[in-house]
Amino acid sequence: MKDVLIEVNLTKSQKVKPDSEGLAFGRYFTDHMFVMNYSSDKGWYDPKIVPYQPISLDPAAMVFHYGQTVFEGLKAYLSKSGEVLLFRPEKNMERLNLSNQRLCIPQIDGDIVISGLKKLIEIDKDWIPTAQGTSLYVRPFIIPTESFLGVAPSKHYQFIIILSPVGSYYKEGINPVKIYVEDQYVRAVAGGTGKAKTGGNYAASLKAQEEASSKGFSQVLWLDGVEKKYIEEVGSMNIFFKINGEIITPALNESILEGITRNSVIELLKHWGLTVTEKKISIEDLFEWYSEGLLEEVFGTGTAAVISPVGELNWKGKEMLINNGNTGEIAKRLYDTITGIQNGTQPDQFGWTMTIKDNEN
Ligand SMILES: *Cc1c(COP(=O)(O)O)cnc(C)c1O
């Protein structure tokens, strides 16, 4: 581990912390944030922790114009013994650099960022909620800050990490959701930016999400952007199906975001001795399996919800009711196991959790 000095400037006025009961997603932010700047002559410089505060930027700053941004999302938990646990943060750093590469943003040093993140969480440790299902959501992101209206990669960037105490994704335990299979709008295409965690992908998804919400669905299931035939993923989750005892998930391609939860789920299922196959899955095939009574379970995987069982899929007005709208066995077992590993109540056989004290090695 490199010896980097991370300057710390503590706040003089601590905010009132929200009630652990009423926490939703991403509404409250802690007292401090991590900031690091980049310029083409200095590289990344000046990593520091400062009081949480607004950012002041020139209106011509590139972030306001052409969407050259990337972000990450992960969670920190407080274990019963008072240790702070992070779930596979090095994977987020790897993915951030993949996104950076696609968006022409300079690579970051994951070790420096993780050490800054640990320091930041340690300082704001009292903000980690402890009620069942709650956690501290970590949002690292990079914005281009050069003042320039030309279309080109920025020469200056700011990397920021903010922290947000978040509630249980499910108000009454894990609950199946209704999903609309989108057959008009598309999220991403091969050669585009679907594989990168960049704001533009989300901007492109809002219209479909809004229309699906107005029809009573909580998310959309995206099909491939060319033929609108192959299943890709859900809003901010990857998707799994259990067909006649076998678990399948769309094979990664250039338009699917490779989830860390997806990767963890595949490893766990294999460890349990179950067959998991990554392959191209067409929506017609899925509907056929459903009609033959072979579609046993559907669930999404992502950091925010961890595992989100799907109770209903609607494709061109055809309704697929899955497992009678109930949470499936595999989804439940995965949810319990992964959240257990994350909050330290289940053994971590895979070495997935990192404690704040795992320092300097
Ligand atoms: C972040 C994200 C996911 C899930 O990734 P995790 O690492 O499991 O949180 C899936 N799809 C999209 C589009 C995403 O942005």
The ligand as an ORCA input file, in Angstrom:
! r2SCAN-3c Opt
* xyz 0 1
  C     -24.910     -0.803    -10.924
  C     -25.755     -1.505    -11.919
  C     -26.099     -2.869    -11.798
  C     -25.795     -3.710    -10.596
  O     -24.455     -3.747    -10.238
  P     -24.032     -4.130     -8.750
  O     -22.550     -4.048     -8.788
  O     -24.526     -5.505     -8.505
  O     -24.662     -3.125     -7.859
  C     -26.813     -3.441    -12.833
  N     -27.209     -2.728    -13.903
  C     -26.898     -1.426    -14.043
  C     -27.362     -0.705    -15.250
  C     -26.171     -0.762    -13.064
  O     -25.896      0.540    -13.198
*
